[in-house]
């Protein structure tokens, strides 16, 4: 959700210095977040973490960034006018 496995993996791959010490021991579950927009994240977590950063790896982050780049390239290709 926030600062969980995906976001932490991407940061470990792209900006590892931005990941705070202790990230691998801050897992936090908040399964019912239906009022998140109204109450804000602080109503669900004291640390800002919702998810499992302990499952994050640099390799997962590299894979996610690569996938997002390919998907963005495909989308741009679909939306860009062609000169045919």
For each residue, the residues with C-beta under 8 A, 3 or more apart:
1: 4 30 33 50 51
2: 7 41 45 48 49 50 51
3: 7 8 23 26 47 48 49 50 51 53
4: 1 7 8 49 50 51 52 53 56
5: 8 9 51 52 53 55 56 60
6: 9 10 51 56 60 64
7: 2 3 4 10 11 51 53
8: 3 4 5 11 12 19 23 53 56 61
9: 5 6 12 13 56 57 58 60 61 64
10: 6 7 13 14 61 64 65
11: 7 8 14 15 16 18 19 61
12: 8 9 16 19 56 57 58 61
13: 9 10 16 58 59 60 61 62 64 65
14: 10 11 61 65
15: 11 18 19
16: 11 12 13 19 58
17:
18: 11 15
19: 8 11 12 15 16 23
20: 23
21:
22: 25 26
23: 3 8 19 20 26 53 54 56
24: 53 54 56
25: 22 54
26: 3 22 23 47 49 53 54
27: 49 51 52 53 54
28: 45 47 49 50 51
29: 50
30: 1 33 44 45 50
31:
32:
33: 1 30 36 44 50
34:
35: 38 39 43
36: 33 39 40 41 43 44
37:
38: 35
39: 35 36 42 43 44
40: 36 43
41: 2 36 44 45 48 50
42: 39 45 46
43: 35 36 39 40
44: 30 33 36 39 41 50
45: 2 28 30 41 42 48 49 50
46: 42
47: 3 26 28
48: 2 3 41 45
49: 2 3 4 26 27 28 45 53
50: 1 2 3 4 28 29 30 33 41 44 45
51: 1 2 3 4 5 6 7 27 28
52: 4 5 27 55 56
53: 3 4 5 7 8 23 24 26 27 49 56
54: 23 24 25 26 27
55: 5 52
56: 4 5 6 8 9 12 23 24 52 53 60 61
57: 9 12 60 61
58: 9 12 13 16 61 62
59: 13 62 63
60: 5 6 9 13 56 57 63 64
61: 8 9 10 11 12 13 14 56 57 58 64 65
62: 13 58 59 65 66
63: 59 60 66 67
64: 6 9 10 13 60 61 67 68
65: 10 13 14 61 62 68 69
66: 62 63 69 70
67: 63 64 70 71
68: 64 65 71 72
69: 65 66 72 73
70: 66 67 73 74
71: 67 68 74 75
72: 68 69 75 76
73: 69 70 76 77
74: 70 71 77 78
75: 71 72 78 79
76: 72 73 79 80
77: 73 74 80
78: 74 75
79: 75 76
80: 76 77
81:
82:
83:
84:
